[in-house]
Amino acid sequence: MSGPNSPRVHQPLRMHLISLPGHRGLSAVTRAEIADPFRVGESGPQLRPSSVAAGLTLADDRDAADVWALPCHWQSLDDEGRRQARRCFDQAHAASKPIVVWTVGDLESALDHPAVIRFQLGGSRTRKSPAFGVHAYPPFIDDELGAREHGIVSTHPWTDRPRVGFCGQGRSRVPIEAKTLANKARTRLAHRTGPGDKRVGEPWTSHLRLRQRALAHLQDHPKVAADFVIHDSYRAGLRSKADRRDTDHPTRVQFFENLRTNDYALCVRGGGNFSIRLFEALCYGRVPIIVDSGGRLPLEDEIDWDSYSIRVPARRLHALGDLVSETHHRLGPAGLHRLQRECRNLWVARLCLDAYMADWPGILARNIANSPSSERADTPDRVAGMQ
């Protein structure tokens, strides 16, 4: 099993935050923190000095910088802001400088510019991007195990049938499917008729039907103990932001109680081609059962995801129950409990916010050094010394 730790950069990477005319700019506090892309008009995600001080510095001189970065996440820009940003992409390309762009939300953005290093949630592995490419970053969730269980991974007495949990939206309904199909049609039309940076339409196939099928295969399997709480709507129909953020709301308590009382967690994509539940399971020290729908996973070239999960292609759902049962018995009690602790350790060491951002300068440096575009510039000569 591959270890969760990775090499750090030894020489700080110099980053220049480009300025966009009309953009409100970066406050002194934001600039000191480097960036935070999940706050509108700022960039990041939360590159805190404690996390990146050893690996990243800001450079006012863009010619002396190793990499440029957009000073906000892509979805926060209006049409004019995106036109200005695309001009900056062309300038970066002419100067042989890579430029970092963060995107947010379920849908993948088609930012296929040869200078762009794109960081996104999930997306399709089959979609290639030129030159510097695409990276999936993990959803940055709170440490619920730390808050609820003092960070202690609970283990349960061994049972012959693996205990598999799921709590969430898992039924396919005609009105919901019709609305989803209409949204997909609009996205595809906008992508075809608009600029090349529009969001990419998701497959026509329904993620809710995929979830429903996976749940049924496990629930009906005689060798699996399924513990499923299935809702008809997302977040059990919660609408208000206050309710969704309430850590003591009954639906949230129910979700994490379902994780706590089971050994495995079923993780199927949502509206975007990624699963937040996957990272919640790892955080809680539960072995994720990943229904692989072709989505990107964070740090795929560094983390052996098959060592930390049970993964089955979406086209082989009929084999899901047998695979879970066989893996459960192969692990045995000691192996299962060890893997649960390793799942938690992986999240803490590589996938929580602070750990990922501490790695982030190194991810950038390796990406630049390994890109075909690195042959155009002298920047990678310096970057190679950071490995």
VENUR-V499552 format. One record per pair of residues at least 24 apart in sequence whose C-alpha atoms are under 6 Angstrom apart, sorted by sequence separation. I is the first residue (numbers start at 1). J is the second residue. D is the distance in whole Angstrom. If there is no record, write none. Layout:
BEGIN
i=I j=J d=D
i=I j=J d=D
END
This chain:
BEGIN
i=264 j=288 d=6
i=265 j=289 d=6
i=43 j=71 d=5
i=42 j=71 d=6
i=43 j=72 d=4
i=73 j=102 d=5
i=74 j=103 d=5
i=42 j=72 d=4
i=43 j=73 d=6
i=67 j=97 d=6
i=69 j=99 d=5
i=73 j=103 d=5
i=41 j=72 d=5
i=67 j=98 d=5
i=68 j=99 d=4
i=69 j=100 d=4
i=70 j=101 d=6
i=67 j=99 d=6
i=37 j=72 d=5
i=37 j=73 d=5
i=40 j=76 d=6
i=172 j=208 d=5
i=172 j=209 d=6
i=170 j=211 d=6
i=171 j=212 d=6
i=13 j=55 d=6
i=14 j=56 d=6
i=16 j=58 d=6
i=170 j=212 d=5
i=12 j=55 d=4
i=13 j=56 d=5
i=14 j=57 d=5
i=15 j=58 d=5
i=16 j=59 d=5
i=12 j=56 d=5
i=14 j=58 d=6
i=15 j=59 d=6
i=14 j=59 d=6
i=9 j=55 d=6
i=16 j=62 d=5
i=16 j=65 d=6
i=15 j=65 d=5
i=14 j=65 d=5
i=17 j=68 d=6
i=14 j=66 d=5
i=15 j=67 d=5
i=16 j=68 d=5
i=17 j=69 d=5
i=18 j=70 d=6
i=15 j=68 d=5
i=287 j=340 d=6
i=17 j=71 d=6
i=286 j=340 d=5
i=285 j=340 d=5
i=285 j=341 d=6
i=211 j=268 d=6
i=285 j=343 d=5
i=285 j=344 d=4
i=170 j=230 d=5
i=167 j=228 d=6
i=169 j=230 d=6
i=171 j=232 d=6
i=282 j=343 d=5
i=283 j=344 d=5
i=161 j=223 d=5
i=162 j=224 d=5
i=163 j=225 d=5
i=164 j=226 d=5
i=165 j=227 d=5
i=166 j=228 d=5
i=167 j=229 d=5
i=168 j=230 d=5
i=169 j=231 d=5
i=282 j=344 d=5
i=161 j=224 d=5
i=162 j=225 d=6
i=164 j=227 d=6
i=165 j=228 d=6
i=167 j=230 d=6
i=168 j=231 d=5
i=169 j=232 d=6
i=207 j=270 d=6
i=161 j=225 d=6
i=169 j=233 d=5
i=283 j=347 d=6
i=169 j=234 d=5
i=282 j=347 d=6
i=111 j=197 d=5
i=110 j=197 d=5
i=110 j=198 d=6
i=167 j=255 d=6
i=109 j=198 d=6
i=110 j=199 d=6
i=109 j=199 d=4
i=108 j=199 d=5
i=109 j=200 d=6
i=108 j=200 d=5
i=165 j=258 d=6
i=165 j=262 d=6
i=164 j=262 d=6
i=163 j=262 d=5
i=166 j=265 d=6
i=163 j=263 d=5
i=164 j=264 d=5
i=165 j=265 d=5
i=166 j=266 d=6
i=221 j=321 d=6
i=164 j=265 d=6
i=218 j=321 d=5
i=153 j=285 d=6
i=145 j=284 d=5
i=123 j=273 d=5
i=122 j=273 d=5
i=122 j=274 d=5
i=136 j=296 d=6
i=138 j=298 d=6
i=136 j=297 d=6
i=137 j=298 d=5
i=136 j=298 d=5
i=107 j=272 d=6
i=106 j=272 d=4
i=125 j=294 d=6
i=124 j=294 d=6
i=125 j=295 d=6
i=124 j=295 d=5
i=125 j=296 d=5
i=123 j=295 d=5
i=124 j=296 d=6
i=122 j=295 d=6
i=123 j=296 d=6
i=122 j=296 d=5
i=158 j=333 d=6
i=140 j=353 d=5
i=132 j=371 d=6
i=131 j=373 d=6
i=96 j=377 d=5
i=1 j=307 d=6
i=52 j=358 d=5
i=55 j=361 d=5
i=51 j=358 d=5
i=66 j=379 d=6
i=4 j=346 d=5
i=9 j=362 d=5
i=8 j=362 d=6
i=11 j=386 d=5
i=10 j=386 d=5
i=9 j=386 d=5
i=9 j=387 d=6
END
